[in-house]
Each structure stands twice: as C-alpha cells, then as structure tokens.
Amino acid sequence: MPKYYDQLDLVLRALADPTRRAVVERLAKSPAVVSELAEPFSMALPSLMQHLRVLEDAGVVTSQKHGRVRTVSLRPGALDVLHLWLGQQRTPAEHQADRLGLHLTRTTPKGNR
C-alpha cells in the first residue's frame, strides 16, 4: 500500500461532506474570511468552524488569524494526492486511448484536423 494512503483517506473524508466541498470550491477562487465563507450556509458560525477544522486537519486548507479576523486559504497542492490516486485508477484502455490521441495529434497534417 502506498505511503500516501493515510493522507488520501484524510482528504477523502474531509471532502465527503457537501458543505466542506462547497467551502473548497469557494476557496479555489481566492482566500476568504470566515464570515464570508459562512454567508451561503444556514448554520451557526461554530458549526462552520468545525467544518473548517476538519479541512485544516486534512491539510486541505490553512488559516491565519489577524486580530479577530481569520482568513482561510486553500493549501497549494492539497488535492494532488487525489489526482495521483485517480490517475492510478485509470484503466489500460484509457491509457491506450490517450496514447492514440497523442499519436494522431502528432501525425495528422494541420490542414486535416
């Protein structure tokens, strides 16, 4: 079993919740303060903080506190473990199709594309 499976498990568990996925989608655009992240959800701020803690414990987000304001950011490369794992799950047929596509791109004259 690859060494990264523990990290993969943490990330998958963190992203299993729709609220946490929505937070990650929002943070993919830019960092945000907690109050801004809480706006679209009908939950108490402590509940959102629990979701953020799960994401932070999984290494998906980081946060910094300046005074009373906490800013949350998506951690660069945090989802790479998912990309790696998904890439390993691809079937041999998908790999062959990818190679065929590359071959056709390289060998087909530009006027015939």
KOLGU-4560 file (N, C-alpha, C; in nm, 3 decimals, padded with zeros to 5 digits):
<recs>
<n_xx: 00.085 n_yy: -00.119 n_zz: 00.000 ca_xx: 00.000 ca_yy: 00.000 ca_zz: 00.000 c_xx: 00.089 c_yy: 00.124 c_zz: 00.000 mol: A seq: 1 type: MET>
<n_xx: 00.065 n_yy: 00.217 n_zz: -00.095 ca_xx: 00.149 ca_yy: 00.338 ca_zz: -00.100 c_xx: 00.141 c_yy: 00.418 c_zz: 00.030 mol: A seq: 2 type: PRO>
<n_xx: 00.248 n_yy: 00.490 n_zz: 00.059 ca_xx: 00.258 ca_yy: 00.568 ca_zz: 00.182 c_xx: 00.157 c_yy: 00.681 c_zz: 00.189 mol: A seq: 3 type: LYS>
<n_xx: 00.111 n_yy: 00.730 n_zz: 00.076 ca_xx: 00.022 ca_yy: 00.845 ca_zz: 00.077 c_xx: -00.122 c_yy: 00.808 c_zz: 00.111 mol: A seq: 4 type: TYR>
<n_xx: -00.154 n_yy: 00.682 n_zz: 00.133 ca_xx: -00.293 ca_yy: 00.643 ca_zz: 00.159 c_xx: -00.351 c_yy: 00.708 c_zz: 00.284 mol: A seq: 5 type: TYR>
<n_xx: -00.271 n_yy: 00.730 n_zz: 00.386 ca_xx: -00.324 ca_yy: 00.797 ca_zz: 00.506 c_xx: -00.370 c_yy: 00.938 c_zz: 00.472 mol: A seq: 6 type: ASP>
<n_xx: -00.290 n_yy: 01.010 n_zz: 00.395 ca_xx: -00.328 ca_yy: 01.146 ca_zz: 00.354 c_xx: -00.449 c_yy: 01.141 c_zz: 00.262 mol: A seq: 7 type: GLN>
<n_xx: -00.453 n_yy: 01.045 n_zz: 00.172 ca_xx: -00.567 ca_yy: 01.029 ca_zz: 00.081 c_xx: -00.695 c_yy: 01.006 c_zz: 00.161 mol: A seq: 8 type: LEU>
<n_xx: -00.688 n_yy: 00.920 n_zz: 00.263 ca_xx: -00.806 ca_yy: 00.894 ca_zz: 00.346 c_xx: -00.855 c_yy: 01.020 c_zz: 00.416 mol: A seq: 9 type: ASP>
<n_xx: -00.762 n_yy: 01.099 n_zz: 00.469 ca_xx: -00.800 ca_yy: 01.223 ca_zz: 00.536 c_xx: -00.870 c_yy: 01.320 c_zz: 00.439 mol: A seq: 10 type: LEU>
<n_xx: -00.813 n_yy: 01.335 n_zz: 00.321 ca_xx: -00.870 ca_yy: 01.428 ca_zz: 00.222 c_xx: -01.007 c_yy: 01.379 c_zz: 00.176 mol: A seq: 11 type: VAL>
<n_xx: -01.019 n_yy: 01.250 n_zz: 00.148 ca_xx: -01.148 ca_yy: 01.198 ca_zz: 00.104 c_xx: -01.254 c_yy: 01.212 c_zz: 00.212 mol: A seq: 12 type: LEU>
<n_xx: -01.219 n_yy: 01.185 n_zz: 00.337 ca_xx: -01.315 ca_yy: 01.204 ca_zz: 00.446 c_xx: -01.356 c_yy: 01.351 c_zz: 00.458 mol: A seq: 13 type: ARG>
<n_xx: -01.259 n_yy: 01.440 n_zz: 00.445 ca_xx: -01.290 ca_yy: 01.583 ca_zz: 00.455 c_xx: -01.382 c_yy: 01.628 c_zz: 00.342 mol: A seq: 14 type: ALA>
<n_xx: -01.362 n_yy: 01.575 n_zz: 00.224 ca_xx: -01.442 ca_yy: 01.617 ca_zz: 00.109 c_xx: -01.572 c_yy: 01.540 c_zz: 00.093 mol: A seq: 15 type: LEU>
<n_xx: -01.597 n_yy: 01.446 n_zz: 00.183 ca_xx: -01.720 ca_yy: 01.368 ca_zz: 00.175 c_xx: -01.843 c_yy: 01.450 c_zz: 00.210 mol: A seq: 16 type: ALA>
<n_xx: -01.824 n_yy: 01.560 n_zz: 00.280 ca_xx: -01.935 ca_yy: 01.644 ca_zz: 00.323 c_xx: -01.961 c_yy: 01.755 c_zz: 00.221 mol: A seq: 17 type: ASP>
<n_xx: -02.086 n_yy: 01.776 n_zz: 00.179 ca_xx: -02.115 ca_yy: 01.879 ca_zz: 00.078 c_xx: -02.081 c_yy: 02.021 c_zz: 00.123 mol: A seq: 18 type: PRO>
<n_xx: -02.094 n_yy: 02.050 n_zz: 00.251 ca_xx: -02.058 ca_yy: 02.184 ca_zz: 00.299 c_xx: -01.909 c_yy: 02.207 c_zz: 00.281 mol: A seq: 19 type: THR>
<n_xx: -01.829 n_yy: 02.108 n_zz: 00.315 ca_xx: -01.683 ca_yy: 02.123 ca_zz: 00.302 c_xx: -01.642 c_yy: 02.131 c_zz: 00.156 mol: A seq: 20 type: ARG>
<n_xx: -01.709 n_yy: 02.056 n_zz: 00.069 ca_xx: -01.679 ca_yy: 02.067 ca_zz: -00.074 c_xx: -01.712 c_yy: 02.207 c_zz: -00.125 mol: A seq: 21 type: ARG>
<n_xx: -01.823 n_yy: 02.263 n_zz: -00.079 ca_xx: -01.861 ca_yy: 02.398 ca_zz: -00.121 c_xx: -01.759 c_yy: 02.500 c_zz: -00.072 mol: A seq: 22 type: ALA>
<n_xx: -01.707 n_yy: 02.481 n_zz: 00.048 ca_xx: -01.604 ca_yy: 02.571 ca_zz: 00.101 c_xx: -01.478 c_yy: 02.562 c_zz: 00.015 mol: A seq: 23 type: VAL>
<n_xx: -01.439 n_yy: 02.441 n_zz: -00.022 ca_xx: -01.320 ca_yy: 02.424 ca_zz: -00.106 c_xx: -01.341 c_yy: 02.488 c_zz: -00.243 mol: A seq: 24 type: VAL>
<n_xx: -01.459 n_yy: 02.470 n_zz: -00.300 ca_xx: -01.489 ca_yy: 02.533 ca_zz: -00.429 c_xx: -01.478 c_yy: 02.685 c_zz: -00.420 mol: A seq: 25 type: GLU>
<n_xx: -01.528 n_yy: 02.740 n_zz: -00.311 ca_xx: -01.519 ca_yy: 02.886 ca_zz: -00.292 c_xx: -01.374 c_yy: 02.930 c_zz: -00.276 mol: A seq: 26 type: ARG>
<n_xx: -01.297 n_yy: 02.855 n_zz: -00.196 ca_xx: -01.158 ca_yy: 02.892 ca_zz: -00.171 c_xx: -01.069 c_yy: 02.872 c_zz: -00.293 mol: A seq: 27 type: LEU>
<n_xx: -01.113 n_yy: 02.793 n_zz: -00.388 ca_xx: -01.036 ca_yy: 02.774 ca_zz: -00.512 c_xx: -01.029 c_yy: 02.905 c_zz: -00.590 mol: A seq: 28 type: ALA>
<n_xx: -01.125 n_yy: 02.994 n_zz: -00.566 ca_xx: -01.125 ca_yy: 03.124 ca_zz: -00.634 c_xx: -01.029 c_yy: 03.222 c_zz: -00.567 mol: A seq: 29 type: LYS>
<n_xx: -01.031 n_yy: 03.227 n_zz: -00.434 ca_xx: -00.943 ca_yy: 03.317 ca_zz: -00.359 c_xx: -00.962 c_yy: 03.291 c_zz: -00.210 mol: A seq: 30 type: SER>
<n_xx: -00.864 n_yy: 03.331 n_zz: -00.129 ca_xx: -00.882 ca_yy: 03.319 ca_zz: 00.017 c_xx: -01.003 c_yy: 03.400 c_zz: 00.062 mol: A seq: 31 type: PRO>
<n_xx: -01.057 n_yy: 03.362 n_zz: 00.178 ca_xx: -01.175 ca_yy: 03.433 ca_zz: 00.230 c_xx: -01.173 c_yy: 03.434 c_zz: 00.381 mol: A seq: 32 type: ALA>
<n_xx: -01.236 n_yy: 03.535 n_zz: 00.438 ca_xx: -01.251 ca_yy: 03.538 ca_zz: 00.584 c_xx: -01.368 c_yy: 03.447 c_zz: 00.621 mol: A seq: 33 type: VAL>
<n_xx: -01.366 n_yy: 03.398 n_zz: 00.744 ca_xx: -01.465 ca_yy: 03.301 ca_zz: 00.789 c_xx: -01.607 c_yy: 03.355 c_zz: 00.775 mol: A seq: 34 type: VAL>
<n_xx: -01.629 n_yy: 03.480 n_zz: 00.809 ca_xx: -01.765 ca_yy: 03.536 ca_zz: 00.798 c_xx: -01.814 c_yy: 03.533 c_zz: 00.653 mol: A seq: 35 type: SER>
<n_xx: -01.726 n_yy: 03.554 n_zz: 00.558 ca_xx: -01.763 ca_yy: 03.548 ca_zz: 00.416 c_xx: -01.796 c_yy: 03.403 c_zz: 00.376 mol: A seq: 36 type: GLU>
<n_xx: -01.717 n_yy: 03.309 n_zz: 00.426 ca_xx: -01.742 ca_yy: 03.168 ca_zz: 00.396 c_xx: -01.876 c_yy: 03.122 c_zz: 00.453 mol: A seq: 37 type: LEU>
<n_xx: -01.915 n_yy: 03.179 n_zz: 00.567 ca_xx: -02.037 ca_yy: 03.138 ca_zz: 00.635 c_xx: -02.164 c_yy: 03.188 c_zz: 00.567 mol: A seq: 38 type: ALA>
<n_xx: -02.154 n_yy: 03.295 n_zz: 00.488 ca_xx: -02.272 ca_yy: 03.359 ca_zz: 00.430 c_xx: -02.368 c_yy: 03.265 c_zz: 00.358 mol: A seq: 39 type: GLU>
<n_xx: -02.321 n_yy: 03.176 n_zz: 00.270 ca_xx: -02.418 ca_yy: 03.095 ca_zz: 00.196 c_xx: -02.480 c_yy: 02.980 c_zz: 00.275 mol: A seq: 40 type: PRO>
<n_xx: -02.436 n_yy: 02.957 n_zz: 00.396 ca_xx: -02.484 ca_yy: 02.843 ca_zz: 00.473 c_xx: -02.578 c_yy: 02.886 c_zz: 00.585 mol: A seq: 41 type: PHE>
<n_xx: -02.680 n_yy: 02.806 n_zz: 00.608 ca_xx: -02.773 ca_yy: 02.835 ca_zz: 00.718 c_xx: -02.731 c_yy: 02.752 c_zz: 00.839 mol: A seq: 42 type: SER>
<n_xx: -02.617 n_yy: 02.789 n_zz: 00.895 ca_xx: -02.566 ca_yy: 02.720 ca_zz: 01.014 c_xx: -02.497 c_yy: 02.821 c_zz: 01.103 mol: A seq: 43 type: MET>
<n_xx: -02.487 n_yy: 02.784 n_zz: 01.227 ca_xx: -02.419 ca_yy: 02.871 ca_zz: 01.323 c_xx: -02.270 c_yy: 02.874 c_zz: 01.292 mol: A seq: 44 type: ALA>
<n_xx: -02.206 n_yy: 02.985 n_zz: 01.324 ca_xx: -02.063 ca_yy: 03.001 ca_zz: 01.298 c_xx: -01.979 c_yy: 02.890 c_zz: 01.362 mol: A seq: 45 type: LEU>
<n_xx: -02.008 n_yy: 02.846 n_zz: 01.486 ca_xx: -01.930 ca_yy: 02.735 ca_zz: 01.543 c_xx: -01.938 c_yy: 02.606 c_zz: 01.460 mol: A seq: 46 type: PRO>
<n_xx: -02.052 n_yy: 02.583 n_zz: 01.396 ca_xx: -02.066 ca_yy: 02.464 ca_zz: 01.310 c_xx: -01.976 c_yy: 02.476 c_zz: 01.188 mol: A seq: 47 type: SER>
<n_xx: -01.972 n_yy: 02.595 n_zz: 01.127 ca_xx: -01.882 ca_yy: 02.615 ca_zz: 01.013 c_xx: -01.737 c_yy: 02.600 c_zz: 01.056 mol: A seq: 48 type: LEU>
<n_xx: -01.705 n_yy: 02.650 n_zz: 01.174 ca_xx: -01.568 ca_yy: 02.637 ca_zz: 01.225 c_xx: -01.529 c_yy: 02.491 c_zz: 01.240 mol: A seq: 49 type: MET>
<n_xx: -01.623 n_yy: 02.405 n_zz: 01.276 ca_xx: -01.593 ca_yy: 02.262 ca_zz: 01.284 c_xx: -01.560 c_yy: 02.206 c_zz: 01.145 mol: A seq: 50 type: GLN>
<n_xx: -01.635 n_yy: 02.249 n_zz: 01.046 ca_xx: -01.605 ca_yy: 02.205 ca_zz: 00.909 c_xx: -01.466 c_yy: 02.253 c_zz: 00.866 mol: A seq: 51 type: HIS>
<n_xx: -01.435 n_yy: 02.377 n_zz: 00.898 ca_xx: -01.303 ca_yy: 02.429 ca_zz: 00.863 c_xx: -01.192 c_yy: 02.354 c_zz: 00.935 mol: A seq: 52 type: LEU>
<n_xx: -01.218 n_yy: 02.315 n_zz: 01.057 ca_xx: -01.118 ca_yy: 02.239 ca_zz: 01.134 c_xx: -01.091 c_yy: 02.104 c_zz: 01.068 mol: A seq: 53 type: ARG>
<n_xx: -01.196 n_yy: 02.038 n_zz: 01.020 ca_xx: -01.179 ca_yy: 01.910 ca_zz: 00.951 c_xx: -01.093 c_yy: 01.929 c_zz: 00.826 mol: A seq: 54 type: VAL>
<n_xx: -01.124 n_yy: 02.034 n_zz: 00.749 ca_xx: -01.045 ca_yy: 02.062 ca_zz: 00.629 c_xx: -00.900 c_yy: 02.095 c_zz: 00.663 mol: A seq: 55 type: LEU>
<n_xx: -00.881 n_yy: 02.169 n_zz: 00.770 ca_xx: -00.744 ca_yy: 02.205 ca_zz: 00.810 c_xx: -00.668 c_yy: 02.083 c_zz: 00.861 mol: A seq: 56 type: GLU>
<n_xx: -00.734 n_yy: 01.998 n_zz: 00.939 ca_xx: -00.669 ca_yy: 01.876 ca_zz: 00.989 c_xx: -00.630 c_yy: 01.782 c_zz: 00.876 mol: A seq: 57 type: ASP>
<n_xx: -00.707 n_yy: 01.786 n_zz: 00.766 ca_xx: -00.676 ca_yy: 01.702 ca_zz: 00.650 c_xx: -00.570 c_yy: 01.765 c_zz: 00.561 mol: A seq: 58 type: ALA>
<n_xx: -00.531 n_yy: 01.889 n_zz: 00.592 ca_xx: -00.428 ca_yy: 01.957 ca_zz: 00.513 c_xx: -00.481 c_yy: 02.021 c_zz: 00.387 mol: A seq: 59 type: GLY>
<n_xx: -00.613 n_yy: 02.036 n_zz: 00.377 ca_xx: -00.673 ca_yy: 02.093 ca_zz: 00.256 c_xx: -00.669 c_yy: 02.246 c_zz: 00.260 mol: A seq: 60 type: VAL>
<n_xx: -00.690 n_yy: 02.304 n_zz: 00.379 ca_xx: -00.688 ca_yy: 02.449 ca_zz: 00.392 c_xx: -00.592 c_yy: 02.490 c_zz: 00.503 mol: A seq: 61 type: VAL>
<n_xx: -00.554 n_yy: 02.615 n_zz: 00.499 ca_xx: -00.477 ca_yy: 02.677 ca_zz: 00.607 c_xx: -00.551 c_yy: 02.803 c_zz: 00.649 mol: A seq: 62 type: THR>
<n_xx: -00.524 n_yy: 02.847 n_zz: 00.770 ca_xx: -00.588 ca_yy: 02.971 ca_zz: 00.814 c_xx: -00.489 c_yy: 03.052 c_zz: 00.895 mol: A seq: 63 type: SER>
<n_xx: -00.512 n_yy: 03.182 n_zz: 00.891 ca_xx: -00.431 ca_yy: 03.277 ca_zz: 00.968 c_xx: -00.525 c_yy: 03.372 c_zz: 01.037 mol: A seq: 64 type: GLN>
<n_xx: -00.491 n_yy: 03.403 n_zz: 01.161 ca_xx: -00.574 ca_yy: 03.496 ca_zz: 01.237 c_xx: -00.499 c_yy: 03.626 c_zz: 01.257 mol: A seq: 65 type: LYS>
<n_xx: -00.564 n_yy: 03.735 n_zz: 01.219 ca_xx: -00.511 ca_yy: 03.870 ca_zz: 01.239 c_xx: -00.614 c_yy: 03.945 c_zz: 01.322 mol: A seq: 66 type: HIS>
<n_xx: -00.581 n_yy: 03.963 n_zz: 01.449 ca_xx: -00.679 ca_yy: 04.025 ca_zz: 01.539 c_xx: -00.795 c_yy: 03.930 c_zz: 01.558 mol: A seq: 67 type: GLY>
<n_xx: -00.914 n_yy: 03.977 n_zz: 01.523 ca_xx: -01.033 ca_yy: 03.894 ca_zz: 01.536 c_xx: -01.076 c_yy: 03.833 c_zz: 01.403 mol: A seq: 68 type: ARG>
<n_xx: -00.999 n_yy: 03.856 n_zz: 01.299 ca_xx: -01.036 ca_yy: 03.810 ca_zz: 01.165 c_xx: -00.950 c_yy: 03.690 c_zz: 01.126 mol: A seq: 69 type: VAL>
<n_xx: -01.017 n_yy: 03.580 n_zz: 01.092 ca_xx: -00.947 ca_yy: 03.459 ca_zz: 01.046 c_xx: -00.968 c_yy: 03.445 c_zz: 00.895 mol: A seq: 70 type: ARG>
<n_xx: -00.857 n_yy: 03.438 n_zz: 00.823 ca_xx: -00.860 ca_yy: 03.422 ca_zz: 00.678 c_xx: -00.822 c_yy: 03.278 c_zz: 00.645 mol: A seq: 71 type: THR>
<n_xx: -00.901 n_yy: 03.216 n_zz: 00.559 ca_xx: -00.881 ca_yy: 03.076 ca_zz: 00.522 c_xx: -00.839 c_yy: 03.070 c_zz: 00.375 mol: A seq: 72 type: VAL>
<n_xx: -00.741 n_yy: 02.983 n_zz: 00.346 ca_xx: -00.691 ca_yy: 02.966 ca_zz: 00.209 c_xx: -00.683 c_yy: 02.818 c_zz: 00.176 mol: A seq: 73 type: SER>
<n_xx: -00.702 n_yy: 02.787 n_zz: 00.050 ca_xx: -00.679 ca_yy: 02.652 ca_zz: 00.001 c_xx: -00.528 c_yy: 02.629 c_zz: 00.000 mol: A seq: 74 type: LEU>
<n_xx: -00.483 n_yy: 02.520 n_zz: 00.057 ca_xx: -00.339 ca_yy: 02.492 ca_zz: 00.062 c_xx: -00.293 c_yy: 02.445 c_zz: -00.076 mol: A seq: 75 type: ARG>
<n_xx: -00.192 n_yy: 02.513 n_zz: -00.133 ca_xx: -00.143 ca_yy: 02.471 ca_zz: -00.266 c_xx: -00.100 c_yy: 02.324 c_zz: -00.264 mol: A seq: 76 type: PRO>
<n_xx: -00.144 n_yy: 02.251 n_zz: -00.362 ca_xx: -00.107 ca_yy: 02.110 ca_zz: -00.374 c_xx: -00.184 c_yy: 02.016 c_zz: -00.283 mol: A seq: 77 type: GLY>
<n_xx: -00.280 n_yy: 02.069 n_zz: -00.209 ca_xx: -00.353 ca_yy: 01.987 ca_zz: -00.112 c_xx: -00.431 c_yy: 01.873 c_zz: -00.178 mol: A seq: 78 type: ALA>
<n_xx: -00.476 n_yy: 01.895 n_zz: -00.299 ca_xx: -00.556 ca_yy: 01.794 ca_zz: -00.366 c_xx: -00.475 c_yy: 01.707 c_zz: -00.463 mol: A seq: 79 type: LEU>
<n_xx: -00.345 n_yy: 01.726 n_zz: -00.464 ca_xx: -00.258 ca_yy: 01.647 ca_zz: -00.551 c_xx: -00.269 c_yy: 01.498 c_zz: -00.521 mol: A seq: 80 type: ASP>
<n_xx: -00.290 n_yy: 01.463 n_zz: -00.395 ca_xx: -00.300 ca_yy: 01.323 ca_zz: -00.356 c_xx: -00.421 c_yy: 01.258 c_zz: -00.425 mol: A seq: 81 type: VAL>
<n_xx: -00.528 n_yy: 01.334 n_zz: -00.444 ca_xx: -00.645 ca_yy: 01.283 ca_zz: -00.516 c_xx: -00.613 c_yy: 01.261 c_zz: -00.663 mol: A seq: 82 type: LEU>
<n_xx: -00.546 n_yy: 01.358 n_zz: -00.721 ca_xx: -00.508 ca_yy: 01.348 ca_zz: -00.862 c_xx: -00.419 c_yy: 01.225 c_zz: -00.885 mol: A seq: 83 type: HIS>
<n_xx: -00.324 n_yy: 01.205 n_zz: -00.798 ca_xx: -00.234 ca_yy: 01.090 ca_zz: -00.809 c_xx: -00.312 c_yy: 00.960 c_zz: -00.801 mol: A seq: 84 type: LEU>
<n_xx: -00.398 n_yy: 00.949 n_zz: -00.702 ca_xx: -00.474 ca_yy: 00.826 ca_zz: -00.682 c_xx: -00.568 c_yy: 00.801 c_zz: -00.800 mol: A seq: 85 type: TRP>
<n_xx: -00.640 n_yy: 00.905 n_zz: -00.845 ca_xx: -00.731 ca_yy: 00.888 ca_zz: -00.957 c_xx: -00.656 c_yy: 00.847 c_zz: -01.084 mol: A seq: 86 type: LEU>
<n_xx: -00.538 n_yy: 00.904 n_zz: -01.103 ca_xx: -00.458 ca_yy: 00.867 ca_zz: -01.219 c_xx: -00.419 c_yy: 00.720 c_zz: -01.218 mol: A seq: 87 type: GLY>
<n_xx: -00.397 n_yy: 00.667 n_zz: -01.100 ca_xx: -00.361 ca_yy: 00.526 ca_zz: -01.088 c_xx: -00.480 c_yy: 00.433 c_zz: -01.111 mol: A seq: 88 type: GLN>
<n_xx: -00.600 n_yy: 00.486 n_zz: -01.102 ca_xx: -00.720 ca_yy: 00.404 ca_zz: -01.119 c_xx: -00.766 c_yy: 00.397 c_zz: -01.264 mol: A seq: 89 type: GLN>
<n_xx: -00.703 n_yy: 00.472 n_zz: -01.349 ca_xx: -00.743 ca_yy: 00.470 ca_zz: -01.489 c_xx: -00.718 c_yy: 00.333 c_zz: -01.549 mol: A seq: 90 type: ARG>
<n_xx: -00.805 n_yy: 00.292 n_zz: -01.638 ca_xx: -00.793 ca_yy: 00.160 ca_zz: -01.699 c_xx: -00.688 c_yy: 00.161 c_zz: -01.810 mol: A seq: 91 type: THR>
<n_xx: -00.634 n_yy: 00.044 n_zz: -01.841 ca_xx: -00.539 ca_yy: 00.037 ca_zz: -01.953 c_xx: -00.599 c_yy: 00.090 c_zz: -02.084 mol: A seq: 92 type: PRO>
<n_xx: -00.729 n_yy: 00.068 n_zz: -02.104 ca_xx: -00.792 ca_yy: 00.117 ca_zz: -02.227 c_xx: -00.787 c_yy: 00.270 c_zz: -02.234 mol: A seq: 93 type: ALA>
<n_xx: -00.805 n_yy: 00.336 n_zz: -02.120 ca_xx: -00.797 ca_yy: 00.483 ca_zz: -02.118 c_xx: -00.656 c_yy: 00.529 c_zz: -02.153 mol: A seq: 94 type: GLU>
<n_xx: -00.555 n_yy: 00.458 n_zz: -02.100 ca_xx: -00.417 ca_yy: 00.493 ca_zz: -02.132 c_xx: -00.390 c_yy: 00.474 c_zz: -02.282 mol: A seq: 95 type: HIS>
<n_xx: -00.442 n_yy: 00.365 n_zz: -02.340 ca_xx: -00.423 ca_yy: 00.342 ca_zz: -02.483 c_xx: -00.492 c_yy: 00.450 c_zz: -02.566 mol: A seq: 96 type: GLN>
<n_xx: -00.611 n_yy: 00.490 n_zz: -02.526 ca_xx: -00.682 ca_yy: 00.595 ca_zz: -02.597 c_xx: -00.605 c_yy: 00.726 c_zz: -02.589 mol: A seq: 97 type: ALA>
<n_xx: -00.547 n_yy: 00.755 n_zz: -02.472 ca_xx: -00.466 ca_yy: 00.876 ca_zz: -02.459 c_xx: -00.346 c_yy: 00.872 c_zz: -02.554 mol: A seq: 98 type: ASP>
<n_xx: -00.279 n_yy: 00.757 n_zz: -02.559 ca_xx: -00.162 ca_yy: 00.744 ca_zz: -02.648 c_xx: -00.203 c_yy: 00.757 c_zz: -02.794 mol: A seq: 99 type: ARG>
<n_xx: -00.318 n_yy: 00.699 n_zz: -02.830 ca_xx: -00.368 ca_yy: 00.709 ca_zz: -02.968 c_xx: -00.397 c_yy: 00.856 c_zz: -03.001 mol: A seq: 100 type: LEU>
<n_xx: -00.461 n_yy: 00.926 n_zz: -02.909 ca_xx: -00.490 ca_yy: 01.068 ca_zz: -02.931 c_xx: -00.364 c_yy: 01.149 c_zz: -02.953 mol: A seq: 101 type: GLY>
<n_xx: -00.261 n_yy: 01.123 n_zz: -02.872 ca_xx: -00.133 ca_yy: 01.193 ca_zz: -02.889 c_xx: -00.071 c_yy: 01.160 c_zz: -03.024 mol: A seq: 102 type: LEU>
<n_xx: -00.076 n_yy: 01.033 n_zz: -03.060 ca_xx: -00.018 ca_yy: 00.990 ca_zz: -03.189 c_xx: -00.089 c_yy: 01.060 c_zz: -03.305 mol: A seq: 103 type: HIS>
<n_xx: -00.222 n_yy: 01.062 n_zz: -03.300 ca_xx: -00.297 ca_yy: 01.125 ca_zz: -03.408 c_xx: -00.272 c_yy: 01.275 c_zz: -03.415 mol: A seq: 104 type: LEU>
<n_xx: -00.256 n_yy: 01.338 n_zz: -03.301 ca_xx: -00.227 ca_yy: 01.481 ca_zz: -03.298 c_xx: -00.092 c_yy: 01.510 c_zz: -03.362 mol: A seq: 105 type: THR>
<n_xx: 00.004 n_yy: 01.424 n_zz: -03.337 ca_xx: 00.139 ca_yy: 01.445 ca_zz: -03.390 c_xx: 00.150 c_yy: 01.411 c_zz: -03.537 mol: A seq: 106 type: ARG>
<n_xx: 00.070 n_yy: 01.314 n_zz: -03.586 ca_xx: 00.088 ca_yy: 01.265 ca_zz: -03.722 c_xx: -00.012 c_yy: 01.320 c_zz: -03.823 mol: A seq: 107 type: THR>
<n_xx: -00.121 n_yy: 01.379 n_zz: -03.777 ca_xx: -00.221 ca_yy: 01.433 ca_zz: -03.869 c_xx: -00.176 c_yy: 01.572 c_zz: -03.916 mol: A seq: 108 type: THR>
<n_xx: -00.169 n_yy: 01.592 n_zz: -04.049 ca_xx: -00.131 ca_yy: 01.724 ca_zz: -04.100 c_xx: -00.230 c_yy: 01.829 c_zz: -04.050 mol: A seq: 109 type: PRO>
<n_xx: -00.181 n_yy: 01.949 n_zz: -04.027 ca_xx: -00.262 ca_yy: 02.056 ca_zz: -03.968 c_xx: -00.386 c_yy: 02.088 c_zz: -04.051 mol: A seq: 110 type: LYS>
<n_xx: -00.378 n_yy: 02.079 n_zz: -04.179 ca_xx: -00.493 ca_yy: 02.110 ca_zz: -04.266 c_xx: -00.604 c_yy: 02.007 c_zz: -04.256 mol: A seq: 111 type: GLY>
<n_xx: -00.574 n_yy: 01.887 n_zz: -04.208 ca_xx: -00.673 ca_yy: 01.780 ca_zz: -04.199 c_xx: -00.739 c_yy: 01.768 c_zz: -04.064 mol: A seq: 112 type: ASN>
<n_xx: -00.709 n_yy: 01.854 n_zz: -03.971 ca_xx: -00.765 ca_yy: 01.843 ca_zz: -03.835 c_xx: -00.902 c_yy: 01.902 c_zz: -03.827 mol: A seq: 113 type: ARG>
</recs>
